[in-house]
Amino acid sequence: WQASGEGKRAVQGGCYHRSRSHVSMPLGGETCLKNEIETKKSFFGERAHSWTDPLAKEEKRELLGKILQLLQLPSDCAILDLCSGKGAALPLLKARAGKKGLIVAADIALQMLHGAPSLGQLPLQANGYQLPFEDSAFDLIFCMAGLAHFKDPRRALAEMVRLLKPSGEVAVIFLSCSEHINHIHQHIGGPVHR
């Protein structure tokens, strides 16, 4: 799905109302949230050294490049790469951000960010439910294959919408079919098992 402009945004079959300072939605228990965050930091941190590049195949890089060209972004824009992992999409995002653009590569596991290419992005270890930015900070919120790792994806989507500039766009992208992703999650176990 894609979000843009002010007002209501479609989110996996539901709608959230966005005002300038607030996204209306129910929030889960903070203890459960803290446990989820700590579990995922450990899980992804331990696997960072062997994490595979989701854009290793040329056709996937080309497809993502075409998708990014469809987005209506200003020159020298601000991009948040949420669930950046080892930064596979950073070269393509850098090309879209422009020479003076800003890219923040955020991931829950610091070890993942250490494996990212250095393209001038700002690395940030953070959870996608509570990001340390003011409202309307980014022209593009980009999340490739990461939404499936959130126990409460609606809450993560609401945080993305909070950070979005009024004319900005959200791109939640999966370059593999759901059967393939489900197969991986069933075999990897841990906090991504669904």
Sequence and secondary structure as in RCSB ss.txt:
>XXXX:A:sequence
WQASGEGKRAVQGGCYHRSRSHVSMPLGGETCLKNEIETKKSFFGERAHSWTDPLAKEEKRELLGKILQLLQLPS
DCAILDLCSGKGAALPLLKARAGKKGLIVAADIALQMLHGAPSLGQLPLQANGYQLPFEDSAFDLIFCMAGLAHF
KDPRRALAEMVRLLKPSGEVAVIFLSCSEHINHIHQHIGGPVHR
>XXXX:A:secstr
 EE SSEEEEETTEEEEE SS B      HHHHHHHHHHHHHHHHHHGGG   TT SHHHHHHHHHHHHHS   T
T EEEEET TTTTTHHHHHHHH TT EEEEEES HHHHHTS  SS EEEE  TTS SS TT EEEEEEES GGG 
SSHHHHHHHHHHHEEEEEEEEEE  S HHHHHHHHHHH GGG  
